Amino acid sequence: LEQKSVHVAANLLKLFFRELPEPLFTTQLYPLFLRAIQMNDPDNQRLSLLENISNLPQTNRRILYRLLDHLILVSRNSQQNMMHLENLAVVFGPTLMRPSKLVDSNSSYYAQSGSSQQLNKLVVNVKQEPDLDQMSNELQGSMFQCQIVLQCLKLRRDNQLI
């Protein structure tokens, strides 16, 4: 393992979570997590996130805790690897959380990945007219996803997520 790139392992881990049929933060609870992270009061935000996490299926919650523990260990070497909690949240947030709209629209793409015809359609659609509202909403959604994962990392690090 010492001869293998840590980047390969990290990409495989992200790929595993991205390819799950249901995201780790379930589609059903996604709107509740978004609502929680947008709360202005930090105490209410924390309580809401804790409640939402407790409502995850037990398997998802156990995997989430293991992943958070691993990412916290990675962040302890941030002086060398530059992967502090904020960077890890940016890398893993969109992978662990996907709104149902993206799950549905991407599932047919992933099922046909490798198809140059599908890729050409995608490129043609991008060249025609970018939907700036959709792009803005997706960017905002990604930012919220990163914030949710960051808060979960901090809660776990601070032993508030048990």
N, C-alpha and C positions, 0 to 999 in steps of 0.2 A: 504493500500500500504506500510505502514511503516514496516509491518511484512514480506513483500516479499523481496527477495534478489535483489539487484540492478543488479547483474550478470544475473539473469533470464531475466530482462527487456532488458538489453543490448544484450543478445543472441537472444531474440525475434526480436529486431530491426534489427540485422544483418541478421537473417533468412529471415525476410520480404524482405529486399533488395536483398539478394542472390537468392531468389525464383522468383523474377520478370522475366517475359519472356524476357524483354529487360533491360540491365543495366541502371542505372541512367545516367551515362556518356555513351551515346549511342554507339552501335557497329560501326555505321557509322562514328562517330567523334573520335573513339578510336585512330586511327593512327595519327590524327592531335594533340591530346593531348600528345601522345608519342613524336612526333616531337618537340612540344613546350617545353616540360620539358628537352629535350636534348640540347636546345640552350645554348650556352656559355654566351651570353650577357644577364644579368638579366633584363634589360629593354625590350629587344625583347621577352624574355621568358614571362614576365608579360603581355605584350600586346597581345601576341599570345594566352596565357591562357584565358585572358579576352574575346578575340574574339571568341574562341572556346566555352566558357561558354555561350556567347550571342547567339551562334548558336544552343544551345540545345533547344529542344521543350519547350515551355513556362511552361508546367506542370512539366517537369523534373527540370527546372531551379528553379521554386518556391519551389519544394520539397528539392532540393539541398540546397537552401538558409536557409530553416527551419532547415534542418539537421545540416548544418554548425553552425548556431546560437546555436543550442542545444549542439553541441560538444564543442563550445567555452565556454559555461556556465559550462560544465563538467570540462574543463581544468582550470577554475578559482579556482577550489577546488583541484588542483593537489598536494598541500602540504599534503592533507589527502588521496586522492584516487590514487595518482601516475600517473594520466592520463593527462599528458601535451600534447600539440598539436602533438608532434612527435609520442607518443604512440598511440594516437587516429588515426592518419594517418595510422600507421602500422595495427591497428585493422580493420579499415574501408576501406582502399585503395583497397585491392583485392575483397572486397564485392561489392563495388560501381562500379568497372571497371572490365570488363571481355572482353578479346579479343574474336572475333567471333569463333575462333577455339575451345576455351574452352567452349563457350556457346553450340556449336554444339555437342561436344564430351560428355559434361556433361548432356545434356538434356535427352538422353536415359538412363543414369545412374540414374538421379533423378526420372525419370518416373517409374523406377523399384526399387527404394530404398526400402529396407526392404527385398529384395530377397537375400537369402543366396547364391543361385547359382551365382548371379551377383557378390556378394562380393567375393566368392571363385575364380571366374575368375580374378578379380582384383588382389587378393593376389597372384595367380599363375603367372600372368603377371609380377608383381613386382619382384618375386623371380627369374624369368628367366634371363633377361638381362635388367638392367636399361639403358635407353637411356640418357647418360650423357649430350649430346648436348641439347636434349629437356629439361632436368631438368635445365640445366644452363640458357637456354632461358626463361623458365618459372620463374626462380628465378629473373633474370634480369627484366623481365616484372613486377613481383610483386614489386620489388624495385622502378621501375618507377611509378607504380600505387600509391605507398605510397607517393612518392615525389609530384605527381600531387595533391593528396588530401591535403597534408601538405601545399602546396603553395596556394590552394584554401582556406584553413582554415586561413592562414595568410592574404590573400587578404581580406577576409570577416572581420576578426578581425580588420584590419587596415582601414576599410570602403572604400576599393577600389573596392569591388564587391557589387554593389547595383542593 
